Amino acid sequence: MLENKDPQRTPIDQLGEFALIDHLTKHFDIKHKSTIKSIGDDAAVLDFESKKVVVSTDLLIEGVHFDLGYAPLKHLGYKAVVVNISDICAMNANPTQITVSIAVSNRFPLEALEELYEGIRLASKFYNVDVIGGDTTSSTSGLIISITAIGEANEEEIVYRDGAKDTDLLVVTGDLGAAYMGLQVLEREKQVFLVNPNNQPDLDDYTYLIERQLKPEARKDIKELLEKLEVKPTAMIDISDGLSSEIFHLTKSSKVGCNVYEEKLPLDPQLINVCEEFNLDSTTIAINGGEDYELLFTIKMSDYDKIKANPHLNVIGHIVPENEGVHIITRENTKIPLKARGWSAISKDEDE
Protein backbone atom coordinates (compact mmCIF):
# COMPACT_ATOMS: atom_id res chain seq x y z
CA MET A 1 0.00 0.00 0.00
CA LEU A 2 1.44 3.37 -1.05
CA GLU A 3 1.93 5.93 1.69
CA ASN A 4 0.22 9.29 1.39
CA LYS A 5 3.12 11.60 0.73
CA ASP A 6 1.16 14.70 1.66
CA PRO A 7 -1.21 13.82 4.54
CA GLN A 8 -3.38 16.51 6.01
CA ARG A 9 -1.64 18.37 8.81
CA THR A 10 -3.79 20.64 10.93
CA PRO A 11 -1.75 22.68 13.44
CA ILE A 12 -3.19 22.07 16.91
CA ASP A 13 -2.81 25.74 17.86
CA GLN A 14 -5.67 26.46 15.44
CA LEU A 15 -8.08 24.94 17.95
CA GLY A 16 -6.94 26.12 21.38
CA GLU A 17 -6.83 23.91 24.48
CA PHE A 18 -10.52 23.44 25.24
CA ALA A 19 -11.58 23.01 21.62
CA LEU A 20 -8.75 20.47 21.22
CA ILE A 21 -9.97 18.46 24.22
CA ASP A 22 -13.56 18.61 22.95
CA HIS A 23 -12.43 17.45 19.51
CA LEU A 24 -10.30 14.56 20.76
CA THR A 25 -12.84 13.26 23.31
CA LYS A 26 -16.15 13.74 21.46
CA HIS A 27 -16.49 10.00 20.72
CA PHE A 28 -15.91 8.81 24.30
CA ASP A 29 -19.00 7.26 25.90
CA ILE A 30 -19.92 6.94 29.58
CA LYS A 31 -20.43 3.35 30.73
CA HIS A 32 -20.46 3.39 34.56
CA LYS A 33 -23.17 4.67 36.88
CA SER A 34 -20.35 5.70 39.25
CA THR A 35 -19.43 8.42 36.71
CA ILE A 36 -21.72 11.31 37.68
CA LYS A 37 -19.86 14.01 35.74
CA SER A 38 -17.00 13.46 33.31
CA ILE A 39 -15.36 15.80 30.78
CA GLY A 40 -16.77 19.31 30.48
CA ASP A 41 -16.49 20.82 33.95
CA ASP A 42 -13.71 21.87 36.33
CA ALA A 43 -13.54 18.37 37.80
CA ALA A 44 -15.12 14.96 37.38
CA VAL A 45 -17.63 13.69 39.94
CA LEU A 46 -17.67 10.01 40.91
CA ASP A 47 -19.90 8.05 43.29
CA PHE A 48 -18.72 4.60 44.37
CA GLU A 49 -21.27 4.25 47.17
CA SER A 50 -19.95 1.60 49.58
CA LYS A 51 -16.95 0.42 47.53
CA LYS A 52 -13.31 1.33 48.02
CA VAL A 53 -11.60 3.47 45.37
CA VAL A 54 -8.28 2.33 43.88
CA VAL A 55 -6.11 4.90 42.05
CA SER A 56 -2.87 4.58 40.06
CA THR A 57 -0.99 6.83 37.63
CA ASP A 58 1.84 6.42 35.12
CA LEU A 59 3.90 8.60 32.79
CA LEU A 60 5.00 7.60 29.29
CA ILE A 61 7.73 9.85 27.89
CA GLU A 62 9.00 9.87 24.32
CA GLY A 63 12.60 8.72 24.14
CA VAL A 64 12.36 6.99 27.54
CA HIS A 65 9.32 4.72 27.36
CA PHE A 66 8.59 4.66 23.62
CA ASP A 67 10.13 5.38 20.24
CA LEU A 68 7.82 6.77 17.56
CA GLY A 69 10.19 5.38 14.95
CA TYR A 70 8.34 2.08 15.30
CA ALA A 71 5.48 2.67 17.78
CA PRO A 72 2.31 3.70 15.89
CA LEU A 73 0.40 6.41 17.72
CA LYS A 74 -2.80 4.36 17.85
CA HIS A 75 -0.92 1.47 19.49
CA LEU A 76 0.76 3.92 21.85
CA GLY A 77 -2.59 5.32 22.98
CA TYR A 78 -3.89 1.81 23.58
CA LYS A 79 -0.77 0.77 25.49
CA ALA A 80 -0.85 3.91 27.66
CA VAL A 81 -4.28 2.83 28.93
CA VAL A 82 -3.21 -0.81 29.42
CA VAL A 83 -0.19 0.17 31.54
CA ASN A 84 -2.51 1.85 34.04
CA ILE A 85 -5.36 -0.66 33.90
CA SER A 86 -2.79 -3.35 34.79
CA ASP A 87 -2.01 -1.60 38.08
CA ILE A 88 -5.69 -1.62 39.03
CA CYS A 89 -5.95 -5.31 38.15
CA ALA A 90 -2.91 -5.98 40.36
CA MET A 91 -4.96 -4.75 43.33
CA ASN A 92 -7.69 -7.28 42.44
CA ALA A 93 -9.99 -4.36 41.62
CA ASN A 94 -12.18 -3.47 38.63
CA PRO A 95 -10.97 -0.51 36.51
CA THR A 96 -13.77 2.00 35.94
CA GLN A 97 -12.38 5.42 34.90
CA ILE A 98 -9.24 7.07 33.52
CA THR A 99 -8.00 10.61 33.04
CA VAL A 100 -5.71 11.41 30.10
CA SER A 101 -3.18 14.26 30.05
CA ILE A 102 -0.71 14.96 27.26
CA ALA A 103 2.12 17.38 26.64
CA VAL A 104 2.85 17.69 22.94
CA SER A 105 5.25 19.66 20.74
CA ASN A 106 4.22 21.55 17.62
CA ARG A 107 5.65 18.84 15.36
CA PHE A 108 2.47 16.84 16.06
CA PRO A 109 -0.49 17.92 13.93
CA LEU A 110 -4.11 17.39 14.97
CA GLU A 111 -4.30 14.24 12.85
CA ALA A 112 -1.51 12.61 14.89
CA LEU A 113 -3.34 13.32 18.14
CA GLU A 114 -6.52 11.89 16.63
CA GLU A 115 -4.62 8.63 16.05
CA LEU A 116 -3.35 8.64 19.64
CA TYR A 117 -6.83 9.24 21.05
CA GLU A 118 -8.35 6.60 18.79
CA GLY A 119 -6.07 4.08 20.51
CA ILE A 120 -7.15 5.44 23.89
CA ARG A 121 -10.80 5.16 22.84
CA LEU A 122 -10.39 1.56 21.66
CA ALA A 123 -8.71 0.56 24.92
CA SER A 124 -11.32 2.34 27.04
CA LYS A 125 -14.03 0.48 25.12
CA PHE A 126 -12.30 -2.91 25.41
CA TYR A 127 -11.63 -2.52 29.14
CA ASN A 128 -14.98 -0.83 29.78
CA VAL A 129 -13.61 2.31 31.42
CA ASP A 130 -14.85 5.90 31.21
CA VAL A 131 -12.51 8.71 30.13
CA ILE A 132 -13.52 11.44 32.60
CA GLY A 133 -11.00 14.25 32.13
CA GLY A 134 -7.40 15.28 31.72
CA ASP A 135 -5.29 18.10 30.39
CA THR A 136 -3.32 19.18 27.34
CA THR A 137 -0.29 21.43 27.27
CA SER A 138 2.71 22.19 25.08
CA SER A 139 6.05 20.42 25.26
CA THR A 140 9.51 21.36 24.05
CA SER A 141 10.72 17.75 24.07
CA GLY A 142 8.26 15.59 22.18
CA LEU A 143 5.27 13.69 23.51
CA ILE A 144 4.45 12.98 27.16
CA ILE A 145 1.38 10.97 28.19
CA SER A 146 0.09 10.81 31.75
CA ILE A 147 -2.87 8.57 32.56
CA THR A 148 -4.51 8.11 35.94
CA ALA A 149 -6.62 4.99 36.36
CA ILE A 150 -9.39 4.62 38.93
CA GLY A 151 -11.02 1.38 40.01
CA GLU A 152 -13.42 0.00 42.57
CA ALA A 153 -13.50 -3.03 44.82
CA ASN A 154 -15.11 -4.29 47.96
CA GLU A 155 -12.70 -3.93 50.86
CA GLU A 156 -12.38 -7.68 51.34
CA GLU A 157 -11.47 -8.18 47.64
CA ILE A 158 -8.42 -5.89 47.55
CA VAL A 159 -5.03 -7.64 47.44
CA TYR A 160 -1.83 -5.88 48.52
CA ARG A 161 1.84 -6.76 48.04
CA ASP A 162 2.46 -7.50 51.71
CA GLY A 163 0.32 -10.59 52.35
CA ALA A 164 2.55 -13.46 51.20
CA LYS A 165 3.28 -16.10 53.85
CA ASP A 166 5.78 -18.95 54.21
CA THR A 167 4.80 -21.99 52.05
CA ASP A 168 2.53 -19.89 49.77
CA LEU A 169 2.87 -20.73 46.08
CA LEU A 170 4.20 -18.15 43.61
CA VAL A 171 1.99 -17.94 40.50
CA VAL A 172 2.30 -16.00 37.25
CA THR A 173 -0.24 -15.49 34.47
CA GLY A 174 0.53 -15.92 30.78
CA ASP A 175 4.11 -16.08 29.55
CA LEU A 176 7.22 -13.99 30.19
CA GLY A 177 9.89 -12.11 28.24
CA ALA A 178 8.07 -11.74 24.91
CA ALA A 179 7.59 -7.96 25.15
CA TYR A 180 11.31 -7.41 25.80
CA MET A 181 12.30 -9.53 22.81
CA GLY A 182 9.74 -7.72 20.68
CA LEU A 183 11.56 -4.52 21.57
CA GLN A 184 14.91 -6.04 20.59
CA VAL A 185 13.51 -7.03 17.19
CA LEU A 186 12.10 -3.54 16.61
CA GLU A 187 15.37 -1.89 17.67
CA ARG A 188 17.34 -4.12 15.31
CA GLU A 189 15.03 -3.38 12.38
CA LYS A 190 15.24 0.35 13.14
CA GLN A 191 19.03 0.23 12.88
CA VAL A 192 18.79 -1.68 9.58
CA PHE A 193 16.34 0.92 8.27
CA LEU A 194 18.65 3.80 9.27
CA VAL A 195 21.46 2.21 7.26
CA ASN A 196 19.22 1.41 4.27
CA PRO A 197 15.80 3.15 4.24
CA ASN A 198 14.79 1.08 1.17
CA ASN A 199 15.04 -2.13 3.19
CA GLN A 200 11.59 -3.43 4.16
CA PRO A 201 11.67 -5.67 7.25
CA ASP A 202 10.10 -9.14 7.18
CA LEU A 203 8.53 -9.48 10.60
CA ASP A 204 6.38 -12.58 10.04
CA ASP A 205 8.52 -14.66 12.40
CA TYR A 206 8.16 -12.11 15.20
CA THR A 207 4.45 -11.23 15.21
CA TYR A 208 3.67 -12.43 18.73
CA LEU A 209 6.73 -10.73 20.26
CA ILE A 210 6.04 -7.43 18.49
CA GLU A 211 2.39 -7.49 19.50
CA ARG A 212 3.38 -8.05 23.13
CA GLN A 213 5.58 -4.95 22.93
CA LEU A 214 3.38 -2.58 20.92
CA LYS A 215 -0.08 -3.73 22.03
CA PRO A 216 0.06 -5.51 25.38
CA GLU A 217 -3.09 -6.47 27.27
CA ALA A 218 -3.85 -6.09 30.98
CA ARG A 219 -5.10 -9.18 32.79
CA LYS A 220 -8.52 -7.88 33.74
CA ASP A 221 -9.82 -11.43 33.26
CA ILE A 222 -7.87 -12.86 36.20
CA LYS A 223 -10.05 -11.38 38.96
CA GLU A 224 -13.16 -13.11 37.61
CA LEU A 225 -11.21 -16.31 36.91
CA LEU A 226 -9.93 -16.55 40.48
CA GLU A 227 -13.38 -15.80 41.87
CA LYS A 228 -14.80 -18.71 39.87
CA LEU A 229 -12.01 -20.95 41.16
CA GLU A 230 -12.74 -19.69 44.71
CA VAL A 231 -9.14 -18.56 45.15
CA LYS A 232 -8.06 -15.24 46.69
CA PRO A 233 -4.40 -14.27 46.26
CA THR A 234 -2.50 -13.48 49.44
CA ALA A 235 -0.29 -10.90 47.64
CA MET A 236 -0.18 -9.56 44.09
CA ILE A 237 1.75 -7.24 41.76
CA ASP A 238 1.82 -6.66 38.00
CA ILE A 239 4.91 -7.44 35.92
CA SER A 240 5.91 -4.14 34.35
CA ASP A 241 9.59 -3.80 35.28
CA GLY A 242 10.51 -7.48 34.92
CA LEU A 243 9.81 -10.62 36.95
CA SER A 244 12.93 -10.36 39.12
CA SER A 245 12.18 -6.77 40.15
CA GLU A 246 8.55 -7.59 40.94
CA ILE A 247 9.54 -10.63 43.01
CA PHE A 248 11.76 -8.40 45.11
CA HIS A 249 9.00 -5.81 45.54
CA LEU A 250 6.58 -8.52 46.68
CA THR A 251 8.99 -10.37 48.99
CA LYS A 252 10.29 -7.14 50.55
CA SER A 253 6.75 -5.89 51.24
CA SER A 254 5.73 -9.29 52.69
CA LYS A 255 9.01 -9.77 54.62
CA VAL A 256 9.59 -13.21 53.09
CA GLY A 257 11.97 -14.98 50.74
CA CYS A 258 11.19 -17.29 47.84
CA ASN A 259 12.51 -19.98 45.52
CA VAL A 260 11.76 -19.68 41.80
CA TYR A 261 12.23 -22.71 39.53
CA GLU A 262 13.78 -22.10 36.12
CA GLU A 263 12.01 -25.09 34.56
CA LYS A 264 8.63 -23.68 35.59
CA LEU A 265 9.02 -20.29 33.86
CA PRO A 266 6.38 -20.01 31.08
CA LEU A 267 8.04 -19.22 27.74
CA ASP A 268 6.38 -18.88 24.35
CA PRO A 269 8.06 -20.98 21.62
CA GLN A 270 8.58 -17.84 19.50
CA LEU A 271 10.52 -16.29 22.39
CA ILE A 272 12.80 -19.34 22.64
CA ASN A 273 13.51 -19.31 18.89
CA VAL A 274 14.26 -15.59 18.74
CA CYS A 275 16.49 -15.74 21.84
CA GLU A 276 18.56 -18.36 19.99
CA GLU A 277 18.68 -16.07 16.94
CA PHE A 278 19.91 -13.18 19.10
CA ASN A 279 22.25 -15.47 21.08
CA LEU A 280 20.47 -14.57 24.33
CA ASP A 281 19.56 -16.83 27.24
CA SER A 282 15.76 -17.23 27.34
CA THR A 283 15.71 -17.64 31.14
CA THR A 284 17.57 -14.34 31.58
CA ILE A 285 15.09 -12.60 29.28
CA ALA A 286 12.08 -14.14 31.07
CA ILE A 287 13.38 -13.05 34.47
CA ASN A 288 14.59 -9.55 33.61
CA GLY A 289 12.61 -8.41 30.55
CA GLY A 290 9.88 -5.90 31.35
CA GLU A 291 6.48 -4.80 30.02
CA ASP A 292 4.77 -8.20 30.09
CA TYR A 293 1.86 -6.76 32.14
CA GLU A 294 1.09 -10.20 33.48
CA LEU A 295 0.18 -10.68 37.15
CA LEU A 296 2.46 -12.21 39.77
CA PHE A 297 0.70 -13.39 42.90
CA THR A 298 0.84 -15.82 45.80
CA ILE A 299 -1.80 -18.29 46.94
CA LYS A 300 -2.13 -20.65 49.87
CA MET A 301 -0.73 -24.10 49.17
CA SER A 302 -4.15 -25.56 49.95
CA ASP A 303 -5.51 -23.80 46.83
CA TYR A 304 -3.12 -25.58 44.46
CA ASP A 305 -5.62 -28.20 43.30
CA LYS A 306 -8.04 -25.41 42.27
CA ILE A 307 -5.59 -23.79 39.83
CA LYS A 308 -3.24 -26.59 38.73
CA ALA A 309 -5.10 -27.42 35.50
CA ASN A 310 -5.75 -23.83 34.41
CA PRO A 311 -3.83 -22.83 31.26
CA HIS A 312 -3.69 -19.15 32.29
CA LEU A 313 -1.91 -19.80 35.61
CA ASN A 314 1.61 -21.13 36.17
CA VAL A 315 3.12 -22.01 39.55
CA ILE A 316 6.77 -20.93 39.30
CA GLY A 317 7.93 -21.21 42.91
CA HIS A 318 7.09 -20.93 46.57
CA ILE A 319 7.56 -18.58 49.51
CA VAL A 320 10.17 -19.32 52.20
CA PRO A 321 11.15 -17.51 55.42
CA GLU A 322 12.80 -14.13 54.91
CA ASN A 323 16.19 -15.28 56.23
CA GLU A 324 16.45 -17.85 53.41
CA GLY A 325 16.56 -15.10 50.80
CA VAL A 326 15.40 -15.05 47.18
CA HIS A 327 16.82 -17.71 44.85
CA ILE A 328 16.33 -19.31 41.47
CA ILE A 329 16.67 -23.07 41.21
CA THR A 330 18.22 -23.94 37.84
CA ARG A 331 17.31 -26.90 35.64
CA GLU A 332 20.46 -28.56 37.00
CA ASN A 333 19.04 -28.09 40.53
CA THR A 334 21.61 -25.43 41.47
CA LYS A 335 20.42 -22.73 43.87
CA ILE A 336 21.51 -19.24 42.77
CA PRO A 337 20.67 -15.90 44.44
CA LEU A 338 18.24 -13.97 42.25
CA LYS A 339 19.25 -10.45 41.24
CA ALA A 340 16.76 -7.70 40.40
CA ARG A 341 17.90 -6.58 36.94
CA GLY A 342 14.64 -5.40 35.44
CA TRP A 343 13.76 -1.92 34.20
CA SER A 344 14.53 0.95 36.54
CA ALA A 345 12.38 4.07 36.22
CA ILE A 346 15.22 6.18 37.64
CA SER A 347 18.30 5.29 35.60
CA LYS A 348 21.81 5.76 36.93
CA ASP A 349 24.26 7.97 35.11
CA GLU A 350 25.96 6.12 32.28
CA ASP A 351 29.41 6.53 33.80
CA GLU A 352 28.45 4.96 37.12
C-alpha positions as CSV (number, residue, x, y, z in Angstrom):
1,M,0.0,0.0,0.0
2,L,1.4,3.4,-1.0
3,E,1.9,5.9,1.7
4,N,0.2,9.3,1.4
5,K,3.1,11.6,0.7
6,D,1.2,14.7,1.7
7,P,-1.2,13.8,4.5
8,Q,-3.4,16.5,6.0
9,R,-1.6,18.4,8.8
10,T,-3.8,20.6,10.9
11,P,-1.8,22.7,13.4
12,I,-3.2,22.1,16.9
13,D,-2.8,25.7,17.9
14,Q,-5.7,26.5,15.4
15,L,-8.1,24.9,18.0
16,G,-6.9,26.1,21.4
17,E,-6.8,23.9,24.5
18,F,-10.5,23.4,25.2
19,A,-11.6,23.0,21.6
20,L,-8.7,20.5,21.2
21,I,-10.0,18.5,24.2
22,D,-13.6,18.6,23.0
23,H,-12.4,17.4,19.5
24,L,-10.3,14.6,20.8
25,T,-12.8,13.3,23.3
26,K,-16.1,13.7,21.5
27,H,-16.5,10.0,20.7
28,F,-15.9,8.8,24.3
29,D,-19.0,7.3,25.9
30,I,-19.9,6.9,29.6
31,K,-20.4,3.4,30.7
32,H,-20.5,3.4,34.6
33,K,-23.2,4.7,36.9
34,S,-20.4,5.7,39.3
35,T,-19.4,8.4,36.7
36,I,-21.7,11.3,37.7
37,K,-19.9,14.0,35.7
38,S,-17.0,13.5,33.3
39,I,-15.4,15.8,30.8
40,G,-16.8,19.3,30.5
41,D,-16.5,20.8,34.0
42,D,-13.7,21.9,36.3
43,A,-13.5,18.4,37.8
44,A,-15.1,15.0,37.4
45,V,-17.6,13.7,39.9
46,L,-17.7,10.0,40.9
47,D,-19.9,8.0,43.3
48,F,-18.7,4.6,44.4
49,E,-21.3,4.3,47.2
50,S,-19.9,1.6,49.6
51,K,-17.0,0.4,47.5
52,K,-13.3,1.3,48.0
53,V,-11.6,3.5,45.4
54,V,-8.3,2.3,43.9
55,V,-6.1,4.9,42.1
56,S,-2.9,4.6,40.1
57,T,-1.0,6.8,37.6
58,D,1.8,6.4,35.1
59,L,3.9,8.6,32.8
60,L,5.0,7.6,29.3
61,I,7.7,9.8,27.9
62,E,9.0,9.9,24.3
63,G,12.6,8.7,24.1
64,V,12.4,7.0,27.5
65,H,9.3,4.7,27.4
66,F,8.6,4.7,23.6
67,D,10.1,5.4,20.2
68,L,7.8,6.8,17.6
69,G,10.2,5.4,15.0
70,Y,8.3,2.1,15.3
71,A,5.5,2.7,17.8
72,P,2.3,3.7,15.9
73,L,0.4,6.4,17.7
74,K,-2.8,4.4,17.8
75,H,-0.9,1.5,19.5
76,L,0.8,3.9,21.9
77,G,-2.6,5.3,23.0
78,Y,-3.9,1.8,23.6
79,K,-0.8,0.8,25.5
80,A,-0.9,3.9,27.7
81,V,-4.3,2.8,28.9
82,V,-3.2,-0.8,29.4
83,V,-0.2,0.2,31.5
84,N,-2.5,1.9,34.0
85,I,-5.4,-0.7,33.9
86,S,-2.8,-3.4,34.8
87,D,-2.0,-1.6,38.1
88,I,-5.7,-1.6,39.0
89,C,-5.9,-5.3,38.1
90,A,-2.9,-6.0,40.4
91,M,-5.0,-4.7,43.3
92,N,-7.7,-7.3,42.4
93,A,-10.0,-4.4,41.6
94,N,-12.2,-3.5,38.6
95,P,-11.0,-0.5,36.5
96,T,-13.8,2.0,35.9
97,Q,-12.4,5.4,34.9
98,I,-9.2,7.1,33.5
99,T,-8.0,10.6,33.0
100,V,-5.7,11.4,30.1
101,S,-3.2,14.3,30.0
102,I,-0.7,15.0,27.3
103,A,2.1,17.4,26.6
104,V,2.9,17.7,22.9
105,S,5.2,19.7,20.7
106,N,4.2,21.5,17.6
107,R,5.7,18.8,15.4
108,F,2.5,16.8,16.1
109,P,-0.5,17.9,13.9
110,L,-4.1,17.4,15.0
111,E,-4.3,14.2,12.8
112,A,-1.5,12.6,14.9
113,L,-3.3,13.3,18.1
114,E,-6.5,11.9,16.6
115,E,-4.6,8.6,16.1
116,L,-3.3,8.6,19.6
117,Y,-6.8,9.2,21.0
118,E,-8.4,6.6,18.8
119,G,-6.1,4.1,20.5
120,I,-7.2,5.4,23.9
121,R,-10.8,5.2,22.8
122,L,-10.4,1.6,21.7
123,A,-8.7,0.6,24.9
124,S,-11.3,2.3,27.0
125,K,-14.0,0.5,25.1
126,F,-12.3,-2.9,25.4
127,Y,-11.6,-2.5,29.1
128,N,-15.0,-0.8,29.8
129,V,-13.6,2.3,31.4
130,D,-14.9,5.9,31.2
131,V,-12.5,8.7,30.1
132,I,-13.5,11.4,32.6
133,G,-11.0,14.3,32.1
134,G,-7.4,15.3,31.7
135,D,-5.3,18.1,30.4
136,T,-3.3,19.2,27.3
137,T,-0.3,21.4,27.3
138,S,2.7,22.2,25.1
139,S,6.0,20.4,25.3
140,T,9.5,21.4,24.0
141,S,10.7,17.7,24.1
142,G,8.3,15.6,22.2
143,L,5.3,13.7,23.5
144,I,4.4,13.0,27.2
145,I,1.4,11.0,28.2
146,S,0.1,10.8,31.7
147,I,-2.9,8.6,32.6
148,T,-4.5,8.1,35.9
149,A,-6.6,5.0,36.4
150,I,-9.4,4.6,38.9
151,G,-11.0,1.4,40.0
152,E,-13.4,0.0,42.6
153,A,-13.5,-3.0,44.8
154,N,-15.1,-4.3,48.0
155,E,-12.7,-3.9,50.9
156,E,-12.4,-7.7,51.3
157,E,-11.5,-8.2,47.6
158,I,-8.4,-5.9,47.6
159,V,-5.0,-7.6,47.4
160,Y,-1.8,-5.9,48.5
161,R,1.8,-6.8,48.0
162,D,2.5,-7.5,51.7
163,G,0.3,-10.6,52.4
164,A,2.6,-13.5,51.2
165,K,3.3,-16.1,53.8
166,D,5.8,-19.0,54.2
167,T,4.8,-22.0,52.0
168,D,2.5,-19.9,49.8
169,L,2.9,-20.7,46.1
170,L,4.2,-18.1,43.6
171,V,2.0,-17.9,40.5
172,V,2.3,-16.0,37.2
173,T,-0.2,-15.5,34.5
174,G,0.5,-15.9,30.8
175,D,4.1,-16.1,29.6
176,L,7.2,-14.0,30.2
177,G,9.9,-12.1,28.2
178,A,8.1,-11.7,24.9
179,A,7.6,-8.0,25.2
180,Y,11.3,-7.4,25.8
181,M,12.3,-9.5,22.8
182,G,9.7,-7.7,20.7
183,L,11.6,-4.5,21.6
184,Q,14.9,-6.0,20.6
185,V,13.5,-7.0,17.2
186,L,12.1,-3.5,16.6
187,E,15.4,-1.9,17.7
188,R,17.3,-4.1,15.3
189,E,15.0,-3.4,12.4
190,K,15.2,0.3,13.1
191,Q,19.0,0.2,12.9
192,V,18.8,-1.7,9.6
193,F,16.3,0.9,8.3
194,L,18.7,3.8,9.3
195,V,21.5,2.2,7.3
196,N,19.2,1.4,4.3
197,P,15.8,3.1,4.2
198,N,14.8,1.1,1.2
199,N,15.0,-2.1,3.2
200,Q,11.6,-3.4,4.2
201,P,11.7,-5.7,7.2
202,D,10.1,-9.1,7.2
203,L,8.5,-9.5,10.6
204,D,6.4,-12.6,10.0
205,D,8.5,-14.7,12.4
206,Y,8.2,-12.1,15.2
207,T,4.4,-11.2,15.2
208,Y,3.7,-12.4,18.7
209,L,6.7,-10.7,20.3
210,I,6.0,-7.4,18.5
211,E,2.4,-7.5,19.5
212,R,3.4,-8.1,23.1
213,Q,5.6,-5.0,22.9
214,L,3.4,-2.6,20.9
215,K,-0.1,-3.7,22.0
216,P,0.1,-5.5,25.4
217,E,-3.1,-6.5,27.3
218,A,-3.8,-6.1,31.0
219,R,-5.1,-9.2,32.8
220,K,-8.5,-7.9,33.7
221,D,-9.8,-11.4,33.3
222,I,-7.9,-12.9,36.2
223,K,-10.0,-11.4,39.0
224,E,-13.2,-13.1,37.6
225,L,-11.2,-16.3,36.9
226,L,-9.9,-16.5,40.5
227,E,-13.4,-15.8,41.9
228,K,-14.8,-18.7,39.9
229,L,-12.0,-20.9,41.2
230,E,-12.7,-19.7,44.7
231,V,-9.1,-18.6,45.2
232,K,-8.1,-15.2,46.7
233,P,-4.4,-14.3,46.3
234,T,-2.5,-13.5,49.4
235,A,-0.3,-10.9,47.6
236,M,-0.2,-9.6,44.1
237,I,1.8,-7.2,41.8
238,D,1.8,-6.7,38.0
239,I,4.9,-7.4,35.9
240,S,5.9,-4.1,34.3
241,D,9.6,-3.8,35.3
242,G,10.5,-7.5,34.9
243,L,9.8,-10.6,37.0
244,S,12.9,-10.4,39.1
245,S,12.2,-6.8,40.1
246,E,8.5,-7.6,40.9
247,I,9.5,-10.6,43.0
248,F,11.8,-8.4,45.1
249,H,9.0,-5.8,45.5
250,L,6.6,-8.5,46.7
251,T,9.0,-10.4,49.0
252,K,10.3,-7.1,50.5
253,S,6.8,-5.9,51.2
254,S,5.7,-9.3,52.7
255,K,9.0,-9.8,54.6
256,V,9.6,-13.2,53.1
257,G,12.0,-15.0,50.7
258,C,11.2,-17.3,47.8
259,N,12.5,-20.0,45.5
260,V,11.8,-19.7,41.8
261,Y,12.2,-22.7,39.5
262,E,13.8,-22.1,36.1
263,E,12.0,-25.1,34.6
264,K,8.6,-23.7,35.6
265,L,9.0,-20.3,33.9
266,P,6.4,-20.0,31.1
267,L,8.0,-19.2,27.7
268,D,6.4,-18.9,24.4
269,P,8.1,-21.0,21.6
270,Q,8.6,-17.8,19.5
271,L,10.5,-16.3,22.4
272,I,12.8,-19.3,22.6
273,N,13.5,-19.3,18.9
274,V,14.3,-15.6,18.7
275,C,16.5,-15.7,21.8
276,E,18.6,-18.4,20.0
277,E,18.7,-16.1,16.9
278,F,19.9,-13.2,19.1
279,N,22.2,-15.5,21.1
280,L,20.5,-14.6,24.3
281,D,19.6,-16.8,27.2
282,S,15.8,-17.2,27.3
283,T,15.7,-17.6,31.1
284,T,17.6,-14.3,31.6
285,I,15.1,-12.6,29.3
286,A,12.1,-14.1,31.1
287,I,13.4,-13.1,34.5
288,N,14.6,-9.5,33.6
289,G,12.6,-8.4,30.6
290,G,9.9,-5.9,31.3
291,E,6.5,-4.8,30.0
292,D,4.8,-8.2,30.1
293,Y,1.9,-6.8,32.1
294,E,1.1,-10.2,33.5
295,L,0.2,-10.7,37.1
296,L,2.5,-12.2,39.8
297,F,0.7,-13.4,42.9
298,T,0.8,-15.8,45.8
299,I,-1.8,-18.3,46.9
300,K,-2.1,-20.6,49.9
301,M,-0.7,-24.1,49.2
302,S,-4.1,-25.6,50.0
303,D,-5.5,-23.8,46.8
304,Y,-3.1,-25.6,44.5
305,D,-5.6,-28.2,43.3
306,K,-8.0,-25.4,42.3
307,I,-5.6,-23.8,39.8
308,K,-3.2,-26.6,38.7
309,A,-5.1,-27.4,35.5
310,N,-5.8,-23.8,34.4
311,P,-3.8,-22.8,31.3
312,H,-3.7,-19.1,32.3
313,L,-1.9,-19.8,35.6
314,N,1.6,-21.1,36.2
315,V,3.1,-22.0,39.5
316,I,6.8,-20.9,39.3
317,G,7.9,-21.2,42.9
318,H,7.1,-20.9,46.6
319,I,7.6,-18.6,49.5
320,V,10.2,-19.3,52.2
321,P,11.1,-17.5,55.4
322,E,12.8,-14.1,54.9
323,N,16.2,-15.3,56.2
324,E,16.4,-17.9,53.4
325,G,16.6,-15.1,50.8
326,V,15.4,-15.1,47.2
327,H,16.8,-17.7,44.9
328,I,16.3,-19.3,41.5
329,I,16.7,-23.1,41.2
330,T,18.2,-23.9,37.8
331,R,17.3,-26.9,35.6
332,E,20.5,-28.6,37.0
333,N,19.0,-28.1,40.5
334,T,21.6,-25.4,41.5
335,K,20.4,-22.7,43.9
336,I,21.5,-19.2,42.8
337,P,20.7,-15.9,44.4
338,L,18.2,-14.0,42.2
339,K,19.3,-10.5,41.2
340,A,16.8,-7.7,40.4
341,R,17.9,-6.6,36.9
342,G,14.6,-5.4,35.4
343,W,13.8,-1.9,34.2
344,S,14.5,1.0,36.5
345,A,12.4,4.1,36.2
346,I,15.2,6.2,37.6
347,S,18.3,5.3,35.6
348,K,21.8,5.8,36.9
349,D,24.3,8.0,35.1
350,E,26.0,6.1,32.3
351,D,29.4,6.5,33.8
352,E,28.5,5.0,37.1
